[in-house]
């Protein structure tokens, strides 16, 4: 995946959400030819982590996770699923 495609998919996922995440967590080593090295994406601060994989909606792998500081836990799964659906369906 190229950087512009990643940014466009992330923006599509964010548009689906009802709540804005406090940070976006990027899974390090998710991209073969480039590294996202800016402090924010779509106006949301970025943190990076190292995990082997992040699976979610439709059992697909996602290189980015929306994170929340104060959203109730009962709503986080729903918001993450909305994000992942928008991210996945960007090209459909």
Phi and psi restraints in degrees (range 20) as a CNS / XPLOR table:
assign (resid 1 and name C) (resid 2 and name N)
       (resid 2 and name CA) (resid 2 and name C) 1.0 -85.5 20.0 2
assign (resid 2 and name N) (resid 2 and name CA)
       (resid 2 and name C) (resid 3 and name N) 1.0 160.2 20.0 2
assign (resid 2 and name C) (resid 3 and name N)
       (resid 3 and name CA) (resid 3 and name C) 1.0 -59.1 20.0 2
assign (resid 3 and name N) (resid 3 and name CA)
       (resid 3 and name C) (resid 4 and name N) 1.0 -44.1 20.0 2
assign (resid 3 and name C) (resid 4 and name N)
       (resid 4 and name CA) (resid 4 and name C) 1.0 -63.4 20.0 2
assign (resid 4 and name N) (resid 4 and name CA)
       (resid 4 and name C) (resid 5 and name N) 1.0 -37.2 20.0 2
assign (resid 4 and name C) (resid 5 and name N)
       (resid 5 and name CA) (resid 5 and name C) 1.0 -64.6 20.0 2
assign (resid 5 and name N) (resid 5 and name CA)
       (resid 5 and name C) (resid 6 and name N) 1.0 -42.7 20.0 2
assign (resid 5 and name C) (resid 6 and name N)
       (resid 6 and name CA) (resid 6 and name C) 1.0 -60.1 20.0 2
assign (resid 6 and name N) (resid 6 and name CA)
       (resid 6 and name C) (resid 7 and name N) 1.0 -45.7 20.0 2
assign (resid 6 and name C) (resid 7 and name N)
       (resid 7 and name CA) (resid 7 and name C) 1.0 -63.4 20.0 2
assign (resid 7 and name N) (resid 7 and name CA)
       (resid 7 and name C) (resid 8 and name N) 1.0 -43.9 20.0 2
assign (resid 7 and name C) (resid 8 and name N)
       (resid 8 and name CA) (resid 8 and name C) 1.0 -64.2 20.0 2
assign (resid 8 and name N) (resid 8 and name CA)
       (resid 8 and name C) (resid 9 and name N) 1.0 -41.7 20.0 2
assign (resid 8 and name C) (resid 9 and name N)
       (resid 9 and name CA) (resid 9 and name C) 1.0 -64.8 20.0 2
assign (resid 9 and name N) (resid 9 and name CA)
       (resid 9 and name C) (resid 10 and name N) 1.0 -41.4 20.0 2
assign (resid 9 and name C) (resid 10 and name N)
       (resid 10 and name CA) (resid 10 and name C) 1.0 -62.3 20.0 2
assign (resid 10 and name N) (resid 10 and name CA)
       (resid 10 and name C) (resid 11 and name N) 1.0 -45.1 20.0 2
assign (resid 10 and name C) (resid 11 and name N)
       (resid 11 and name CA) (resid 11 and name C) 1.0 -60.8 20.0 2
assign (resid 11 and name N) (resid 11 and name CA)
       (resid 11 and name C) (resid 12 and name N) 1.0 -40.2 20.0 2
assign (resid 11 and name C) (resid 12 and name N)
       (resid 12 and name CA) (resid 12 and name C) 1.0 -63.5 20.0 2
assign (resid 12 and name N) (resid 12 and name CA)
       (resid 12 and name C) (resid 13 and name N) 1.0 -40.4 20.0 2
assign (resid 12 and name C) (resid 13 and name N)
       (resid 13 and name CA) (resid 13 and name C) 1.0 -64.9 20.0 2
assign (resid 13 and name N) (resid 13 and name CA)
       (resid 13 and name C) (resid 14 and name N) 1.0 -42.3 20.0 2
assign (resid 13 and name C) (resid 14 and name N)
       (resid 14 and name CA) (resid 14 and name C) 1.0 -64.4 20.0 2
assign (resid 14 and name N) (resid 14 and name CA)
       (resid 14 and name C) (resid 15 and name N) 1.0 -36.7 20.0 2
assign (resid 14 and name C) (resid 15 and name N)
       (resid 15 and name CA) (resid 15 and name C) 1.0 -63.8 20.0 2
assign (resid 15 and name N) (resid 15 and name CA)
       (resid 15 and name C) (resid 16 and name N) 1.0 -27.7 20.0 2
assign (resid 15 and name C) (resid 16 and name N)
       (resid 16 and name CA) (resid 16 and name C) 1.0 -75.5 20.0 2
assign (resid 16 and name N) (resid 16 and name CA)
       (resid 16 and name C) (resid 17 and name N) 1.0 -22.3 20.0 2
assign (resid 16 and name C) (resid 17 and name N)
       (resid 17 and name CA) (resid 17 and name C) 1.0 -77.9 20.0 2
assign (resid 17 and name N) (resid 17 and name CA)
       (resid 17 and name C) (resid 18 and name N) 1.0 150.3 20.0 2
assign (resid 17 and name C) (resid 18 and name N)
       (resid 18 and name CA) (resid 18 and name C) 1.0 -88.7 20.0 2
assign (resid 18 and name N) (resid 18 and name CA)
       (resid 18 and name C) (resid 19 and name N) 1.0 -22.8 20.0 2
assign (resid 18 and name C) (resid 19 and name N)
       (resid 19 and name CA) (resid 19 and name C) 1.0 -124.0 20.0 2
assign (resid 19 and name N) (resid 19 and name CA)
       (resid 19 and name C) (resid 20 and name N) 1.0 137.5 20.0 2
assign (resid 19 and name C) (resid 20 and name N)
       (resid 20 and name CA) (resid 20 and name C) 1.0 -80.7 20.0 2
assign (resid 20 and name N) (resid 20 and name CA)
       (resid 20 and name C) (resid 21 and name N) 1.0 129.2 20.0 2
assign (resid 20 and name C) (resid 21 and name N)
       (resid 21 and name CA) (resid 21 and name C) 1.0 -69.6 20.0 2
assign (resid 21 and name N) (resid 21 and name CA)
       (resid 21 and name C) (resid 22 and name N) 1.0 153.6 20.0 2
assign (resid 21 and name C) (resid 22 and name N)
       (resid 22 and name CA) (resid 22 and name C) 1.0 -78.1 20.0 2
assign (resid 22 and name N) (resid 22 and name CA)
       (resid 22 and name C) (resid 23 and name N) 1.0 -35.4 20.0 2
assign (resid 22 and name C) (resid 23 and name N)
       (resid 23 and name CA) (resid 23 and name C) 1.0 -144.6 20.0 2
assign (resid 23 and name N) (resid 23 and name CA)
       (resid 23 and name C) (resid 24 and name N) 1.0 161.7 20.0 2
assign (resid 23 and name C) (resid 24 and name N)
       (resid 24 and name CA) (resid 24 and name C) 1.0 -116.2 20.0 2
assign (resid 24 and name N) (resid 24 and name CA)
       (resid 24 and name C) (resid 25 and name N) 1.0 129.7 20.0 2
assign (resid 24 and name C) (resid 25 and name N)
       (resid 25 and name CA) (resid 25 and name C) 1.0 -102.8 20.0 2
assign (resid 25 and name N) (resid 25 and name CA)
       (resid 25 and name C) (resid 26 and name N) 1.0 119.7 20.0 2
assign (resid 25 and name C) (resid 26 and name N)
       (resid 26 and name CA) (resid 26 and name C) 1.0 -96.1 20.0 2
assign (resid 26 and name N) (resid 26 and name CA)
       (resid 26 and name C) (resid 27 and name N) 1.0 133.8 20.0 2
assign (resid 26 and name C) (resid 27 and name N)
       (resid 27 and name CA) (resid 27 and name C) 1.0 -79.5 20.0 2
assign (resid 27 and name N) (resid 27 and name CA)
       (resid 27 and name C) (resid 28 and name N) 1.0 111.8 20.0 2
assign (resid 27 and name C) (resid 28 and name N)
       (resid 28 and name CA) (resid 28 and name C) 1.0 -59.4 20.0 2
assign (resid 28 and name N) (resid 28 and name CA)
       (resid 28 and name C) (resid 29 and name N) 1.0 149.9 20.0 2
assign (resid 28 and name C) (resid 29 and name N)
       (resid 29 and name CA) (resid 29 and name C) 1.0 68.0 20.0 2
assign (resid 29 and name N) (resid 29 and name CA)
       (resid 29 and name C) (resid 30 and name N) 1.0 20.8 20.0 2
assign (resid 29 and name C) (resid 30 and name N)
       (resid 30 and name CA) (resid 30 and name C) 1.0 -80.8 20.0 2
assign (resid 30 and name N) (resid 30 and name CA)
       (resid 30 and name C) (resid 31 and name N) 1.0 -16.7 20.0 2
assign (resid 30 and name C) (resid 31 and name N)
       (resid 31 and name CA) (resid 31 and name C) 1.0 -121.7 20.0 2
assign (resid 31 and name N) (resid 31 and name CA)
       (resid 31 and name C) (resid 32 and name N) 1.0 133.7 20.0 2
assign (resid 31 and name C) (resid 32 and name N)
       (resid 32 and name CA) (resid 32 and name C) 1.0 -74.2 20.0 2
assign (resid 32 and name N) (resid 32 and name CA)
       (resid 32 and name C) (resid 33 and name N) 1.0 -42.5 20.0 2
assign (resid 32 and name C) (resid 33 and name N)
       (resid 33 and name CA) (resid 33 and name C) 1.0 -107.9 20.0 2
assign (resid 33 and name N) (resid 33 and name CA)
       (resid 33 and name C) (resid 34 and name N) 1.0 1.5 20.0 2
assign (resid 33 and name C) (resid 34 and name N)
       (resid 34 and name CA) (resid 34 and name C) 1.0 -156.7 20.0 2
assign (resid 34 and name N) (resid 34 and name CA)
       (resid 34 and name C) (resid 35 and name N) 1.0 167.0 20.0 2
assign (resid 34 and name C) (resid 35 and name N)
       (resid 35 and name CA) (resid 35 and name C) 1.0 -132.5 20.0 2
assign (resid 35 and name N) (resid 35 and name CA)
       (resid 35 and name C) (resid 36 and name N) 1.0 132.4 20.0 2
assign (resid 35 and name C) (resid 36 and name N)
       (resid 36 and name CA) (resid 36 and name C) 1.0 -77.6 20.0 2
assign (resid 36 and name N) (resid 36 and name CA)
       (resid 36 and name C) (resid 37 and name N) 1.0 113.7 20.0 2
assign (resid 36 and name C) (resid 37 and name N)
       (resid 37 and name CA) (resid 37 and name C) 1.0 -122.4 20.0 2
assign (resid 37 and name N) (resid 37 and name CA)
       (resid 37 and name C) (resid 38 and name N) 1.0 19.2 20.0 2
assign (resid 37 and name C) (resid 38 and name N)
       (resid 38 and name CA) (resid 38 and name C) 1.0 -91.8 20.0 2
assign (resid 38 and name N) (resid 38 and name CA)
       (resid 38 and name C) (resid 39 and name N) 1.0 156.7 20.0 2
assign (resid 38 and name C) (resid 39 and name N)
       (resid 39 and name CA) (resid 39 and name C) 1.0 -76.2 20.0 2
assign (resid 39 and name N) (resid 39 and name CA)
       (resid 39 and name C) (resid 40 and name N) 1.0 -13.3 20.0 2
assign (resid 39 and name C) (resid 40 and name N)
       (resid 40 and name CA) (resid 40 and name C) 1.0 -147.4 20.0 2
assign (resid 40 and name N) (resid 40 and name CA)
       (resid 40 and name C) (resid 41 and name N) 1.0 161.7 20.0 2
assign (resid 40 and name C) (resid 41 and name N)
       (resid 41 and name CA) (resid 41 and name C) 1.0 -139.9 20.0 2
assign (resid 41 and name N) (resid 41 and name CA)
       (resid 41 and name C) (resid 42 and name N) 1.0 123.7 20.0 2
assign (resid 41 and name C) (resid 42 and name N)
       (resid 42 and name CA) (resid 42 and name C) 1.0 55.2 20.0 2
assign (resid 42 and name N) (resid 42 and name CA)
       (resid 42 and name C) (resid 43 and name N) 1.0 35.1 20.0 2
assign (resid 42 and name C) (resid 43 and name N)
       (resid 43 and name CA) (resid 43 and name C) 1.0 79.0 20.0 2
assign (resid 43 and name N) (resid 43 and name CA)
       (resid 43 and name C) (resid 44 and name N) 1.0 8.0 20.0 2
assign (resid 43 and name C) (resid 44 and name N)
       (resid 44 and name CA) (resid 44 and name C) 1.0 -114.4 20.0 2
assign (resid 44 and name N) (resid 44 and name CA)
       (resid 44 and name C) (resid 45 and name N) 1.0 131.2 20.0 2
assign (resid 44 and name C) (resid 45 and name N)
       (resid 45 and name CA) (resid 45 and name C) 1.0 -58.0 20.0 2
assign (resid 45 and name N) (resid 45 and name CA)
       (resid 45 and name C) (resid 46 and name N) 1.0 149.3 20.0 2
assign (resid 45 and name C) (resid 46 and name N)
       (resid 46 and name CA) (resid 46 and name C) 1.0 -111.2 20.0 2
assign (resid 46 and name N) (resid 46 and name CA)
       (resid 46 and name C) (resid 47 and name N) 1.0 139.2 20.0 2
assign (resid 46 and name C) (resid 47 and name N)
       (resid 47 and name CA) (resid 47 and name C) 1.0 -126.6 20.0 2
assign (resid 47 and name N) (resid 47 and name CA)
       (resid 47 and name C) (resid 48 and name N) 1.0 155.7 20.0 2
assign (resid 47 and name C) (resid 48 and name N)
       (resid 48 and name CA) (resid 48 and name C) 1.0 -119.0 20.0 2
assign (resid 48 and name N) (resid 48 and name CA)
       (resid 48 and name C) (resid 49 and name N) 1.0 151.2 20.0 2
assign (resid 48 and name C) (resid 49 and name N)
       (resid 49 and name CA) (resid 49 and name C) 1.0 -143.2 20.0 2
assign (resid 49 and name N) (resid 49 and name CA)
       (resid 49 and name C) (resid 50 and name N) 1.0 166.6 20.0 2
assign (resid 49 and name C) (resid 50 and name N)
       (resid 50 and name CA) (resid 50 and name C) 1.0 -120.7 20.0 2
assign (resid 50 and name N) (resid 50 and name CA)
       (resid 50 and name C) (resid 51 and name N) 1.0 109.4 20.0 2
assign (resid 50 and name C) (resid 51 and name N)
       (resid 51 and name CA) (resid 51 and name C) 1.0 -136.6 20.0 2
assign (resid 51 and name N) (resid 51 and name CA)
       (resid 51 and name C) (resid 52 and name N) 1.0 160.6 20.0 2
assign (resid 51 and name C) (resid 52 and name N)
       (resid 52 and name CA) (resid 52 and name C) 1.0 -72.4 20.0 2
assign (resid 52 and name N) (resid 52 and name CA)
       (resid 52 and name C) (resid 53 and name N) 1.0 -34.8 20.0 2
assign (resid 52 and name C) (resid 53 and name N)
       (resid 53 and name CA) (resid 53 and name C) 1.0 -166.4 20.0 2
assign (resid 53 and name N) (resid 53 and name CA)
       (resid 53 and name C) (resid 54 and name N) 1.0 156.2 20.0 2
assign (resid 53 and name C) (resid 54 and name N)
       (resid 54 and name CA) (resid 54 and name C) 1.0 -131.2 20.0 2
assign (resid 54 and name N) (resid 54 and name CA)
       (resid 54 and name C) (resid 55 and name N) 1.0 103.1 20.0 2
assign (resid 54 and name C) (resid 55 and name N)
       (resid 55 and name CA) (resid 55 and name C) 1.0 -101.6 20.0 2
assign (resid 55 and name N) (resid 55 and name CA)
       (resid 55 and name C) (resid 56 and name N) 1.0 149.3 20.0 2
assign (resid 55 and name C) (resid 56 and name N)
       (resid 56 and name CA) (resid 56 and name C) 1.0 -155.9 20.0 2
assign (resid 56 and name N) (resid 56 and name CA)
       (resid 56 and name C) (resid 57 and name N) 1.0 -132.1 20.0 2
assign (resid 56 and name C) (resid 57 and name N)
       (resid 57 and name CA) (resid 57 and name C) 1.0 -46.1 20.0 2
assign (resid 57 and name N) (resid 57 and name CA)
       (resid 57 and name C) (resid 58 and name N) 1.0 131.5 20.0 2
assign (resid 57 and name C) (resid 58 and name N)
       (resid 58 and name CA) (resid 58 and name C) 1.0 61.5 20.0 2
assign (resid 58 and name N) (resid 58 and name CA)
       (resid 58 and name C) (resid 59 and name N) 1.0 21.2 20.0 2
assign (resid 58 and name C) (resid 59 and name N)
       (resid 59 and name CA) (resid 59 and name C) 1.0 56.9 20.0 2
assign (resid 59 and name N) (resid 59 and name CA)
       (resid 59 and name C) (resid 60 and name N) 1.0 26.9 20.0 2
assign (resid 59 and name C) (resid 60 and name N)
       (resid 60 and name CA) (resid 60 and name C) 1.0 -92.6 20.0 2
assign (resid 60 and name N) (resid 60 and name CA)
       (resid 60 and name C) (resid 61 and name N) 1.0 161.3 20.0 2
assign (resid 60 and name C) (resid 61 and name N)
       (resid 61 and name CA) (resid 61 and name C) 1.0 -93.3 20.0 2
assign (resid 61 and name N) (resid 61 and name CA)
       (resid 61 and name C) (resid 62 and name N) 1.0 135.4 20.0 2
assign (resid 61 and name C) (resid 62 and name N)
       (resid 62 and name CA) (resid 62 and name C) 1.0 -122.6 20.0 2
assign (resid 62 and name N) (resid 62 and name CA)
       (resid 62 and name C) (resid 63 and name N) 1.0 129.7 20.0 2
assign (resid 62 and name C) (resid 63 and name N)
       (resid 63 and name CA) (resid 63 and name C) 1.0 -86.3 20.0 2
assign (resid 63 and name N) (resid 63 and name CA)
       (resid 63 and name C) (resid 64 and name N) 1.0 4.6 20.0 2
assign (resid 63 and name C) (resid 64 and name N)
       (resid 64 and name CA) (resid 64 and name C) 1.0 -146.6 20.0 2
assign (resid 64 and name N) (resid 64 and name CA)
       (resid 64 and name C) (resid 65 and name N) 1.0 145.5 20.0 2
assign (resid 64 and name C) (resid 65 and name N)
       (resid 65 and name CA) (resid 65 and name C) 1.0 -133.6 20.0 2
assign (resid 65 and name N) (resid 65 and name CA)
       (resid 65 and name C) (resid 66 and name N) 1.0 126.3 20.0 2
assign (resid 65 and name C) (resid 66 and name N)
       (resid 66 and name CA) (resid 66 and name C) 1.0 -74.6 20.0 2
assign (resid 66 and name N) (resid 66 and name CA)
       (resid 66 and name C) (resid 67 and name N) 1.0 138.2 20.0 2
assign (resid 66 and name C) (resid 67 and name N)
       (resid 67 and name CA) (resid 67 and name C) 1.0 -127.4 20.0 2
assign (resid 67 and name N) (resid 67 and name CA)
       (resid 67 and name C) (resid 68 and name N) 1.0 149.4 20.0 2
assign (resid 67 and name C) (resid 68 and name N)
       (resid 68 and name CA) (resid 68 and name C) 1.0 -129.7 20.0 2
assign (resid 68 and name N) (resid 68 and name CA)
       (resid 68 and name C) (resid 69 and name N) 1.0 140.2 20.0 2
assign (resid 68 and name C) (resid 69 and name N)
       (resid 69 and name CA) (resid 69 and name C) 1.0 -87.6 20.0 2
assign (resid 69 and name N) (resid 69 and name CA)
       (resid 69 and name C) (resid 70 and name N) 1.0 -38.1 20.0 2
assign (resid 69 and name C) (resid 70 and name N)
       (resid 70 and name CA) (resid 70 and name C) 1.0 -125.8 20.0 2
assign (resid 70 and name N) (resid 70 and name CA)
       (resid 70 and name C) (resid 71 and name N) 1.0 0.0 20.0 2
assign (resid 70 and name C) (resid 71 and name N)
       (resid 71 and name CA) (resid 71 and name C) 1.0 -69.5 20.0 2
assign (resid 71 and name N) (resid 71 and name CA)
       (resid 71 and name C) (resid 72 and name N) 1.0 134.8 20.0 2
assign (resid 71 and name C) (resid 72 and name N)
       (resid 72 and name CA) (resid 72 and name C) 1.0 -58.0 20.0 2
assign (resid 72 and name N) (resid 72 and name CA)
       (resid 72 and name C) (resid 73 and name N) 1.0 141.4 20.0 2
assign (resid 72 and name C) (resid 73 and name N)
       (resid 73 and name CA) (resid 73 and name C) 1.0 -55.1 20.0 2
assign (resid 73 and name N) (resid 73 and name CA)
       (resid 73 and name C) (resid 74 and name N) 1.0 -31.6 20.0 2
assign (resid 73 and name C) (resid 74 and name N)
       (resid 74 and name CA) (resid 74 and name C) 1.0 -64.7 20.0 2
assign (resid 74 and name N) (resid 74 and name CA)
       (resid 74 and name C) (resid 75 and name N) 1.0 -18.7 20.0 2
assign (resid 74 and name C) (resid 75 and name N)
       (resid 75 and name CA) (resid 75 and name C) 1.0 -103.6 20.0 2
assign (resid 75 and name N) (resid 75 and name CA)
       (resid 75 and name C) (resid 76 and name N) 1.0 -15.8 20.0 2
assign (resid 75 and name C) (resid 76 and name N)
       (resid 76 and name CA) (resid 76 and name C) 1.0 -63.2 20.0 2
assign (resid 76 and name N) (resid 76 and name CA)
       (resid 76 and name C) (resid 77 and name N) 1.0 -47.4 20.0 2
assign (resid 76 and name C) (resid 77 and name N)
       (resid 77 and name CA) (resid 77 and name C) 1.0 -58.2 20.0 2
assign (resid 77 and name N) (resid 77 and name CA)
       (resid 77 and name C) (resid 78 and name N) 1.0 -41.5 20.0 2
assign (resid 77 and name C) (resid 78 and name N)
       (resid 78 and name CA) (resid 78 and name C) 1.0 -64.1 20.0 2
assign (resid 78 and name N) (resid 78 and name CA)
       (resid 78 and name C) (resid 79 and name N) 1.0 -45.8 20.0 2
assign (resid 78 and name C) (resid 79 and name N)
       (resid 79 and name CA) (resid 79 and name C) 1.0 -64.9 20.0 2
assign (resid 79 and name N) (resid 79 and name CA)
       (resid 79 and name C) (resid 80 and name N) 1.0 -40.8 20.0 2
assign (resid 79 and name C) (resid 80 and name N)
       (resid 80 and name CA) (resid 80 and name C) 1.0 -65.0 20.0 2
assign (resid 80 and name N) (resid 80 and name CA)
       (resid 80 and name C) (resid 81 and name N) 1.0 -40.1 20.0 2
assign (resid 80 and name C) (resid 81 and name N)
       (resid 81 and name CA) (resid 81 and name C) 1.0 -63.6 20.0 2
assign (resid 81 and name N) (resid 81 and name CA)
       (resid 81 and name C) (resid 82 and name N) 1.0 -40.0 20.0 2
assign (resid 81 and name C) (resid 82 and name N)
       (resid 82 and name CA) (resid 82 and name C) 1.0 -60.9 20.0 2
assign (resid 82 and name N) (resid 82 and name CA)
       (resid 82 and name C) (resid 83 and name N) 1.0 -45.7 20.0 2
assign (resid 82 and name C) (resid 83 and name N)
       (resid 83 and name CA) (resid 83 and name C) 1.0 -59.6 20.0 2
assign (resid 83 and name N) (resid 83 and name CA)
       (resid 83 and name C) (resid 84 and name N) 1.0 -49.2 20.0 2
assign (resid 83 and name C) (resid 84 and name N)
       (resid 84 and name CA) (resid 84 and name C) 1.0 -63.2 20.0 2
assign (resid 84 and name N) (resid 84 and name CA)
       (resid 84 and name C) (resid 85 and name N) 1.0 -36.8 20.0 2
assign (resid 84 and name C) (resid 85 and name N)
       (resid 85 and name CA) (resid 85 and name C) 1.0 -63.9 20.0 2
assign (resid 85 and name N) (resid 85 and name CA)
       (resid 85 and name C) (resid 86 and name N) 1.0 -45.7 20.0 2
assign (resid 85 and name C) (resid 86 and name N)
       (resid 86 and name CA) (resid 86 and name C) 1.0 -64.0 20.0 2
assign (resid 86 and name N) (resid 86 and name CA)
       (resid 86 and name C) (resid 87 and name N) 1.0 -40.6 20.0 2
assign (resid 86 and name C) (resid 87 and name N)
       (resid 87 and name CA) (resid 87 and name C) 1.0 -61.9 20.0 2
assign (resid 87 and name N) (resid 87 and name CA)
       (resid 87 and name C) (resid 88 and name N) 1.0 -45.8 20.0 2
assign (resid 87 and name C) (resid 88 and name N)
       (resid 88 and name CA) (resid 88 and name C) 1.0 -68.8 20.0 2
assign (resid 88 and name N) (resid 88 and name CA)
       (resid 88 and name C) (resid 89 and name N) 1.0 -40.2 20.0 2
assign (resid 88 and name C) (resid 89 and name N)
       (resid 89 and name CA) (resid 89 and name C) 1.0 -87.1 20.0 2
assign (resid 89 and name N) (resid 89 and name CA)
       (resid 89 and name C) (resid 90 and name N) 1.0 5.4 20.0 2
assign (resid 89 and name C) (resid 90 and name N)
       (resid 90 and name CA) (resid 90 and name C) 1.0 -53.3 20.0 2
assign (resid 90 and name N) (resid 90 and name CA)
       (resid 90 and name C) (resid 91 and name N) 1.0 -42.0 20.0 2
assign (resid 90 and name C) (resid 91 and name N)
       (resid 91 and name CA) (resid 91 and name C) 1.0 -94.8 20.0 2
assign (resid 91 and name N) (resid 91 and name CA)
       (resid 91 and name C) (resid 92 and name N) 1.0 -0.6 20.0 2
